[in-house]
Amino acid sequence: QVQLVESGGGLVQPGGSLRLSCAASGSAFSIYAMGWYRQAPGKQRGLVAVISRGGTTGYADSVKGRFTISRDNAKKRVDLQMNSLKPEDTAVYYCNAAYAGAEYWGQGTQVTVSS
């Protein structure tokens, strides 16, 4: 089992940057595929970015070229670097860990992009 805690959210102007971090506790972090999801008001939660155990990454089309996901297995951490932020990126961002049919979620961190 793994516990996830997100940090790094906040208010940023359009065009700005934020870096989200997800700290994991528990055993065997390296076996999990890790992902970032987001949920805007009135919308379903959707995938933003994912990184496999081996480091292969994938992104939603809406964030390609602007967001970068990375992981540090030694520190049990996964980050999401968000650049060129747009108002439509405003959402609660959630960290996810998945392995063998099991999924774990963090509590979420709010990102607001507004002038």
Stockholm file with secondary structure:
# STOCKHOLM 1.0

chainA/1-115         QVQLVESGGGLVQPGGSLRLSCAASGSAFSIYAMGWYRQAPGKQRGLVAVISRGGTTGYADSVKGRFTISRDNAKKRVDLQMNSLKPEDTAVYYCNAAYAGAEYWGQGTQVTVSS
#=GR chainA/1-115 SS CEEEEEECCEEECTTCCEEEEEEEEESCGGGSEEEEEEECTTSCCEEEEEECTTCCEEECTTTTTTEEEEEETTTTEEEEEECSCCGGGCEEEEEEEEETTEEEECCCEEEEECC
#=GC SS_cons         CEEEEEECCEEECTTCCEEEEEEEEESCGGGSEEEEEEECTTSCCEEEEEECTTCCEEECTTTTTTEEEEEETTTTEEEEEECSCCGGGCEEEEEEEEETTEEEECCCEEEEECC
//
